[in-house]
Amino acid sequence: MKKIVFIFLFFIPLWAFSQTIPDSNFETWKDIVYHFPTGWQTSALITRISPGYMGNYAIRVQSNSTATQAGSFGYGSRNANILKGGTPFAARPDSFAGYFAYHIATGDTATVCIVLKNNGTVVGTDTIPIWGTNTGYYALRKSRINYRSAQTPDSLILIANCTNPAHINPASYLIADQFGFTNSTVSVPNGDFESWYTRSYHDPASWITQNSLGLTTGEYPVTDTTDHFGGHLAARLKNNNQGTYYQEGYMYLGKMGSKGLMPGIAVNQIDTFFTGYYKFFPSNGDTCTFAVSMFRHDTLVGSGIFLSKDTVSTWTPFVVPITYTSGFSGRPDSAAIQVAAFRLGSASSPHGNSILLIDDLSFNTFSTGFAATPESKSKFSVAPNPFSDFTMLQLELPFSESISLKIYTLEGRELKVFPATTFPAGKQSVRISSEGLAPGIYFLVTGNNTYTQTQKIIVTP
């Protein structure tokens, strides 16, 4: 019998009762349908409201929950304080008017900006500020246009912001209808917001993403992929550079509140690890992030984070140890999870078009993670476990197999790679030495081109 010195990982009873993470294997995706007002350029969260002040529809706009993109709609665009673009418009109206319902957060201001140009030169301007709260009815806002010359305009720039773009507040929103001008035979194109078109994208079931940012660009930061560890699909997160900002490869389970991420999934035991498999292709110094938070009655009682800036081109386990608050003796009742293709933090943002693939997430255990069918009928066990000097690996193989294995630290760092070895069918025993491994916990991925398995073992002093 050929002896091979390696560590094979075995599940211990503590890990036998792992809790379910919703859509942890990313096999289920849902269609998210959005409606957009025809002709208008939009940003962040746009909703079709029915009924409107008049007619069937009005428009509602709000910034995204992470305050990375201000909610707006208009004809034209804003780059810093410069307004450009617009739509053809040949008239000299007296005033602009529109009907609004709104909730503008304290200290924030919504605005409607109008610029009339002739051959690129500003002819007239108007700005309507909106603040406070008026959600019970539509209020008329009307303002006279300030003309700078006697020329007749040939173009119109009209941009409505639900928040201050320099200090985005995701709580502010604006509902608008019946945009128009007085003393003018030329109307605002689709100013009654009755014409809409539809777009949709896929989101992983139960997870929150920023895929709504891709509705106007055609690039989505979170997508499904057939490059999977287990099952048929995995999740692919990518930071998409849009010039002035990044669409962030970011997703989470939970609810975003005024104090940050709050719980979104129920738990009922003291989990000590958050685990899964990943690939990472960093760009321009990005670091991927896996973070978990544990709560009791909405109070944070435990957390953990895993960061990696290294390229990981094969499916590799990660482990996030969960540390509980000193003195906490109860059980958490809920949790929140965040995953990002960049480093999360108060002032963080992507640095490059990094790509992160994730699959088979769980609490307190790795899934078996068969990479292809048919599933393996091979059986493995290790005893004693924990062990000090050596343990015995028992193999029961239905047929002769070539098996390779890799050893990882709890942080997911690859520690050892063993060459593939062919074992005959039947039951066999192999003596395994702990030589070269410090006391501690290790993970091993074993298998071949058909399947892989991951388990755990403890080496004692």
C-alpha positions as CSV (number, residue, x, y, z in Angstrom):
1,M,0.0,0.0,0.0
2,K,1.4,3.4,-1.0
3,K,1.4,5.8,1.9
4,I,0.4,9.4,1.4
5,V,0.9,12.1,4.0
6,F,-2.0,14.5,4.0
7,I,-4.9,15.8,6.1
8,F,-8.4,14.8,5.2
9,L,-11.2,16.9,6.7
10,F,-14.2,15.4,8.5
11,F,-17.4,17.0,9.7
12,I,-17.6,17.1,13.5
13,P,-21.0,17.1,15.4
14,L,-20.9,20.8,16.1
15,W,-21.3,21.4,12.4
16,A,-24.1,19.0,11.8
17,F,-27.0,21.5,12.2
18,S,-26.2,24.2,9.7
19,Q,-28.9,26.8,9.1
20,T,-30.3,27.7,5.7
21,I,-29.2,30.8,3.9
22,P,-31.9,31.8,1.3
23,D,-30.8,31.0,-2.2
24,S,-27.3,30.0,-1.0
25,N,-26.5,28.0,-4.1
26,F,-27.8,30.7,-6.6
27,E,-30.0,28.2,-8.5
28,T,-33.1,30.5,-8.4
29,W,-33.2,33.9,-10.1
30,K,-36.2,36.2,-10.5
31,D,-37.1,38.7,-13.2
32,I,-37.3,42.4,-12.0
33,V,-39.4,44.5,-14.3
34,Y,-39.0,48.3,-14.6
35,H,-40.9,50.9,-16.5
36,F,-39.3,54.0,-18.0
37,P,-40.9,57.2,-19.3
38,T,-40.4,57.3,-23.1
39,G,-37.9,59.9,-24.1
40,W,-36.6,60.8,-20.6
41,Q,-33.1,60.1,-19.4
42,T,-33.3,58.5,-15.9
43,S,-31.0,57.7,-13.0
44,A,-31.3,55.4,-10.0
45,L,-34.8,54.2,-9.0
46,I,-37.7,55.1,-11.3
47,T,-41.2,53.9,-10.6
48,R,-44.4,54.3,-12.7
49,I,-47.2,55.6,-10.4
50,S,-50.9,55.0,-11.1
51,P,-53.0,57.0,-11.2
52,G,-51.2,60.3,-11.7
53,Y,-52.5,63.8,-11.0
54,M,-54.2,63.6,-14.4
55,G,-54.3,60.6,-16.7
56,N,-53.1,57.1,-15.9
57,Y,-49.5,57.6,-14.7
58,A,-47.0,59.8,-12.9
59,I,-43.3,59.3,-12.3
60,R,-41.6,58.6,-8.9
61,V,-37.8,59.0,-8.5
62,Q,-35.5,58.1,-5.6
63,S,-31.8,57.6,-5.2
64,N,-30.4,54.1,-4.7
65,S,-30.1,52.7,-1.2
66,T,-26.3,53.0,-1.0
67,A,-26.4,56.7,-1.9
68,T,-24.0,56.1,-4.9
69,Q,-26.4,57.4,-7.6
70,A,-28.7,60.4,-7.3
71,G,-32.3,59.9,-8.4
72,S,-33.1,62.0,-11.4
73,F,-34.9,62.2,-14.8
74,G,-34.7,64.7,-17.6
75,Y,-33.9,65.8,-21.0
76,G,-30.1,66.4,-21.0
77,S,-27.4,65.5,-18.5
78,R,-25.4,67.1,-15.7
79,N,-21.6,66.8,-15.5
80,A,-20.5,68.6,-12.3
81,N,-22.4,71.9,-12.6
82,I,-22.5,71.9,-16.4
83,L,-25.8,71.0,-18.1
84,K,-25.7,69.7,-21.6
85,G,-27.6,67.8,-24.3
86,G,-31.4,68.3,-24.2
87,T,-34.2,68.0,-26.7
88,P,-35.3,70.3,-29.6
89,F,-37.6,73.1,-28.4
90,A,-38.5,76.3,-30.4
91,A,-40.6,78.6,-28.2
92,R,-40.3,81.4,-25.6
93,P,-42.7,80.3,-22.8
94,D,-43.4,82.6,-19.8
95,S,-43.2,80.0,-17.0
96,F,-42.6,76.4,-16.2
97,A,-45.3,74.4,-14.2
98,G,-45.6,70.9,-12.8
99,Y,-47.5,69.0,-10.1
100,F,-45.5,67.3,-7.3
101,A,-45.9,65.0,-4.3
102,Y,-42.7,64.4,-2.3
103,H,-40.8,63.5,0.8
104,I,-37.5,65.4,1.0
105,A,-35.4,64.5,4.0
106,T,-34.4,67.2,6.5
107,G,-31.5,69.2,5.2
108,D,-32.0,67.9,1.6
109,T,-33.4,69.8,-1.4
110,A,-35.0,68.5,-4.6
111,T,-34.7,70.7,-7.7
112,V,-36.1,71.1,-11.2
113,C,-33.7,72.9,-13.5
114,I,-34.7,74.4,-16.8
115,V,-32.2,75.8,-19.4
116,L,-33.2,77.1,-22.8
117,K,-30.5,77.5,-25.4
118,N,-30.0,78.8,-28.9
119,N,-27.1,77.4,-30.9
120,G,-25.5,76.3,-27.6
121,T,-25.8,79.7,-25.9
122,V,-28.1,80.0,-22.8
123,V,-31.2,82.1,-23.5
124,G,-33.2,81.5,-20.3
125,T,-33.1,79.6,-17.1
126,D,-35.3,78.6,-14.2
127,T,-34.7,76.6,-11.0
128,I,-37.5,75.3,-8.7
129,P,-36.3,74.1,-5.3
130,I,-38.5,71.6,-3.4
131,W,-38.1,70.7,0.3
132,G,-40.2,69.3,3.2
133,T,-42.9,66.7,2.9
134,N,-46.1,66.7,0.8
135,T,-47.4,63.2,0.3
136,G,-51.2,63.6,0.6
137,Y,-51.8,65.4,-2.8
138,Y,-50.1,66.9,-5.8
139,A,-49.0,70.5,-5.3
140,L,-48.6,72.9,-8.2
141,R,-45.2,74.4,-8.5
142,K,-44.8,77.3,-11.0
143,S,-41.9,79.6,-11.7
144,R,-41.2,82.3,-14.3
145,I,-38.3,81.8,-16.7
146,N,-35.5,84.3,-16.5
147,Y,-34.5,85.3,-20.0
148,R,-31.1,86.6,-20.9
149,S,-31.7,87.6,-24.5
150,A,-34.5,88.1,-27.0
151,Q,-33.6,85.0,-29.0
152,T,-36.0,82.1,-29.5
153,P,-34.5,78.9,-28.0
154,D,-33.8,75.9,-30.2
155,S,-33.3,73.4,-27.4
156,L,-34.5,72.6,-23.9
157,I,-32.6,71.0,-21.0
158,L,-34.9,69.9,-18.1
159,I,-33.5,67.9,-15.2
160,A,-35.4,67.0,-12.0
161,N,-33.4,65.7,-9.0
162,C,-35.0,64.2,-5.9
163,T,-31.9,65.0,-3.8
164,N,-28.8,67.2,-3.7
165,P,-26.4,65.3,-6.1
166,A,-23.4,66.4,-4.0
167,H,-24.9,65.0,-0.8
168,I,-27.2,62.2,-1.8
169,N,-29.9,61.2,0.7
170,P,-31.6,57.9,-0.3
171,A,-34.6,58.7,1.9
172,S,-35.8,61.6,-0.3
173,Y,-38.2,60.9,-3.2
174,L,-40.2,63.0,-5.7
175,I,-43.4,62.2,-7.6
176,A,-44.1,64.4,-10.6
177,D,-46.8,64.8,-13.3
178,Q,-48.1,67.3,-16.0
179,F,-44.9,69.1,-16.8
180,G,-45.5,72.0,-19.2
181,F,-45.1,75.7,-20.0
182,T,-47.4,78.7,-20.0
183,N,-47.9,80.9,-23.1
184,S,-46.4,78.3,-25.4
185,T,-47.8,76.1,-28.1
186,V,-44.8,73.7,-27.7
187,S,-45.2,71.1,-25.0
188,V,-42.6,69.2,-23.0
189,P,-42.2,65.8,-24.8
190,N,-44.1,63.2,-22.8
191,G,-44.6,65.8,-20.0
192,D,-47.8,64.0,-18.9
193,F,-45.8,60.8,-18.4
194,E,-48.4,58.7,-20.1
195,S,-45.9,56.9,-22.5
196,W,-43.6,54.2,-20.9
197,Y,-41.4,51.3,-22.1
198,T,-40.4,48.2,-20.2
199,R,-37.0,46.7,-19.3
200,S,-36.1,43.8,-17.0
201,Y,-33.1,42.0,-15.5
202,H,-32.4,38.9,-13.3
203,D,-31.7,39.0,-9.6
204,P,-30.8,36.1,-7.3
205,A,-33.9,35.2,-5.3
206,S,-33.9,36.9,-1.9
207,W,-30.7,38.9,-2.5
208,I,-30.6,42.7,-3.0
209,T,-28.3,44.0,-5.8
210,Q,-27.6,47.2,-7.7
211,N,-28.7,45.7,-11.0
212,S,-31.2,48.6,-11.4
213,L,-28.1,50.7,-12.4
214,G,-27.7,48.6,-15.5
215,L,-31.2,49.4,-16.9
216,T,-29.8,52.5,-18.6
217,T,-26.3,51.2,-19.4
218,G,-27.1,47.6,-20.4
219,E,-24.4,46.3,-18.0
220,Y,-25.5,44.5,-14.8
221,P,-23.1,44.1,-11.8
222,V,-24.7,40.8,-10.6
223,T,-25.5,38.1,-13.1
224,D,-25.9,34.3,-13.1
225,T,-23.1,32.1,-14.5
226,T,-22.8,28.5,-15.5
227,D,-19.2,28.5,-14.1
228,H,-20.4,26.9,-10.9
229,F,-19.1,24.9,-7.9
230,G,-22.2,23.0,-7.2
231,G,-25.6,22.6,-8.9
232,H,-26.0,24.4,-12.3
233,L,-25.5,28.1,-11.6
234,A,-23.4,30.5,-9.4
235,A,-23.5,34.3,-8.9
236,R,-21.0,36.6,-10.8
237,L,-20.3,40.0,-9.3
238,K,-18.4,42.6,-11.4
239,N,-17.5,46.2,-10.9
240,N,-18.4,48.0,-14.1
241,N,-16.6,51.3,-14.8
242,Q,-19.1,53.8,-16.2
243,G,-16.6,56.7,-16.5
244,T,-17.7,59.0,-13.7
245,Y,-18.8,56.1,-11.3
246,Y,-18.6,52.3,-10.9
247,Q,-21.6,50.0,-10.9
248,E,-20.6,48.1,-7.8
249,G,-20.4,44.3,-7.8
250,Y,-22.2,44.1,-4.5
251,M,-25.1,42.1,-3.1
252,Y,-26.6,41.5,0.3
253,L,-29.2,39.7,2.4
254,G,-30.8,42.1,4.8
255,K,-32.5,45.5,4.9
256,M,-30.7,48.8,4.5
257,G,-31.7,51.3,7.2
258,S,-30.7,54.6,8.6
259,K,-28.0,52.9,10.7
260,G,-26.7,50.7,7.9
261,L,-27.4,47.1,7.1
262,M,-30.0,45.5,9.3
263,P,-31.0,41.8,9.6
264,G,-32.8,40.1,6.8
265,I,-32.7,36.3,7.5
266,A,-33.8,34.4,10.6
267,V,-31.3,32.2,12.6
268,N,-31.8,30.2,15.8
269,Q,-28.4,29.0,16.9
270,I,-24.9,30.4,17.7
271,D,-23.2,30.0,14.4
272,T,-19.4,30.2,14.5
273,F,-18.5,30.3,10.8
274,F,-19.9,31.7,7.5
275,T,-18.5,29.7,4.6
276,G,-18.7,29.1,0.9
277,Y,-16.7,28.9,-2.3
278,Y,-15.4,31.6,-4.6
279,K,-13.2,32.7,-7.5
280,F,-11.7,36.2,-7.7
281,F,-10.1,38.1,-10.5
282,P,-9.0,41.4,-9.0
283,S,-8.3,44.5,-11.1
284,N,-6.3,47.6,-10.1
285,G,-5.8,46.5,-6.4
286,D,-9.4,45.6,-5.5
287,T,-10.1,43.4,-2.5
288,C,-13.1,41.2,-2.4
289,T,-15.3,41.1,0.8
290,F,-17.4,38.5,2.6
291,A,-19.1,39.9,5.7
292,V,-21.7,38.6,8.1
293,S,-23.5,40.3,11.0
294,M,-25.5,38.6,13.7
295,F,-28.4,40.3,15.6
296,R,-30.5,39.8,18.7
297,H,-33.7,42.0,18.7
298,D,-32.1,44.1,16.0
299,T,-29.0,44.7,18.1
300,L,-25.6,43.7,16.7
301,V,-24.2,40.9,18.8
302,G,-21.6,39.3,16.5
303,S,-19.8,39.8,13.2
304,G,-17.0,38.5,10.9
305,I,-15.3,39.5,7.7
306,F,-13.1,37.8,5.1
307,L,-10.9,39.9,2.7
308,S,-8.8,38.7,-0.2
309,K,-6.8,40.7,-2.8
310,D,-5.3,37.6,-4.4
311,T,-6.3,36.1,-7.8
312,V,-8.2,32.9,-7.2
313,S,-8.8,31.1,-10.5
314,T,-10.2,27.8,-9.2
315,W,-13.1,27.2,-6.9
316,T,-11.7,27.7,-3.4
317,P,-13.4,27.7,0.1
318,F,-13.5,30.8,2.2
319,V,-14.3,30.9,6.0
320,V,-15.5,33.9,8.0
321,P,-15.1,33.2,11.7
322,I,-18.0,34.9,13.7
323,T,-16.9,36.8,16.8
324,Y,-19.6,37.6,19.4
325,T,-19.8,40.6,21.6
326,S,-18.1,40.1,25.0
327,G,-20.6,39.1,27.6
328,F,-23.3,38.0,25.0
329,S,-24.8,34.7,26.3
330,G,-28.0,34.3,24.4
331,R,-28.7,33.2,20.8
332,P,-28.9,35.5,17.8
333,D,-32.3,35.6,16.1
334,S,-31.3,37.1,12.7
335,A,-28.4,37.8,10.4
336,A,-27.3,39.9,7.5
337,I,-24.7,39.0,4.8
338,Q,-22.7,41.2,2.4
339,V,-20.6,40.2,-0.6
340,A,-18.6,42.5,-2.8
341,A,-16.0,42.5,-5.5
342,F,-14.3,45.4,-3.8
343,R,-13.4,46.3,-0.2
344,L,-16.4,47.4,1.8
345,G,-16.1,50.3,4.2
346,S,-17.3,53.8,5.0
347,A,-15.2,55.4,2.3
348,S,-14.7,52.4,0.0
349,S,-15.3,52.1,-3.7
350,P,-14.2,49.8,-6.5
351,H,-10.8,50.5,-8.1
352,G,-11.1,48.3,-11.2
353,N,-13.4,46.0,-13.2
354,S,-12.9,43.1,-10.7
355,I,-14.9,39.9,-11.0
356,L,-16.0,37.7,-8.1
357,L,-17.8,34.4,-8.4
358,I,-19.6,32.8,-5.4
359,D,-21.5,29.6,-4.7
360,D,-22.8,27.2,-2.0
361,L,-22.9,29.6,1.0
362,S,-23.7,28.2,4.4
363,F,-23.3,28.7,8.1
364,N,-21.0,26.3,10.1
365,T,-20.3,23.9,7.2
366,F,-19.2,23.5,3.6
367,S,-21.6,21.9,1.3
368,T,-20.5,18.8,-0.6
369,G,-20.5,20.8,-3.7
370,F,-20.5,18.2,-6.5
371,A,-19.2,20.0,-9.6
372,A,-20.8,17.7,-12.1
373,T,-23.1,14.7,-12.4
374,P,-23.2,11.8,-11.6
375,E,-22.6,12.4,-7.9
376,S,-19.8,10.4,-6.2
377,K,-20.7,7.3,-4.2
378,S,-17.2,7.3,-2.7
379,K,-17.1,7.3,1.1
380,F,-14.4,8.8,3.4
381,S,-13.9,8.9,7.1
382,V,-11.1,9.9,9.5
383,A,-10.5,8.6,13.0
384,P,-9.5,9.7,15.5
385,N,-10.4,13.3,15.0
386,P,-9.1,15.5,16.6
387,F,-5.6,13.9,16.5
388,S,-2.1,14.7,17.4
389,D,0.5,12.6,15.6
390,F,-1.6,10.7,13.1
391,T,-5.0,9.5,12.1
392,M,-6.4,6.9,9.7
393,L,-8.2,7.7,6.6
394,Q,-10.8,5.1,5.5
395,L,-11.7,5.0,1.9
396,E,-14.6,3.0,0.3
397,L,-14.6,3.4,-3.5
398,P,-17.1,1.9,-5.9
399,F,-14.4,1.7,-8.6
400,S,-10.8,2.7,-9.1
401,E,-10.5,6.5,-8.9
402,S,-7.8,9.1,-9.3
403,I,-8.2,11.5,-6.3
404,S,-6.4,14.8,-5.7
405,L,-6.6,17.1,-2.7
406,K,-5.8,20.5,-1.5
407,I,-5.4,21.8,2.1
408,Y,-6.6,25.3,3.1
409,T,-6.4,27.4,6.2
410,L,-9.6,28.7,7.8
411,E,-9.0,32.0,6.0
412,G,-9.2,30.1,2.7
413,R,-5.5,30.3,1.9
414,E,-4.2,27.4,-0.1
415,L,-1.6,25.6,2.1
416,K,-0.7,22.3,0.3
417,V,-1.5,20.7,-3.0
418,F,-1.1,16.9,-3.4
419,P,-0.7,15.2,-6.8
420,A,-3.5,13.0,-8.0
421,T,-3.2,9.3,-6.8
422,T,-5.1,6.4,-8.3
423,F,-6.8,4.1,-5.6
424,P,-8.3,0.7,-6.4
425,A,-12.0,-0.1,-5.8
426,G,-13.0,-1.3,-2.3
427,K,-12.1,-0.5,1.3
428,Q,-8.6,0.7,2.2
429,S,-6.9,2.4,5.1
430,V,-4.2,5.1,4.9
431,R,-2.1,6.4,7.8
432,I,-2.1,10.2,7.8
433,S,0.7,12.1,9.6
434,S,0.3,15.6,11.0
435,E,3.9,16.3,10.1
436,G,4.4,19.9,8.9
437,L,1.0,21.1,10.2
438,A,0.8,23.3,13.3
439,P,-2.0,22.6,15.8
440,G,-5.3,24.1,14.5
441,I,-8.2,23.6,12.2
442,Y,-7.8,22.9,8.5
443,F,-10.0,22.4,5.4
444,L,-9.4,20.0,2.6
445,V,-11.0,19.8,-0.9
446,T,-10.7,16.4,-2.4
447,G,-12.0,14.8,-5.6
448,N,-11.4,14.7,-9.3
449,N,-12.8,16.1,-12.5
450,T,-16.2,14.6,-11.7
451,Y,-16.8,15.8,-8.1
452,T,-15.3,17.6,-5.1
453,Q,-15.9,17.4,-1.4
454,T,-14.8,19.6,1.5
455,Q,-14.5,18.7,5.1
456,K,-12.8,19.7,8.4
457,I,-10.2,18.2,10.8
458,I,-8.5,19.4,14.0
459,V,-4.8,18.8,14.7
460,T,-4.0,19.1,18.4
461,P,-0.6,19.7,20.2
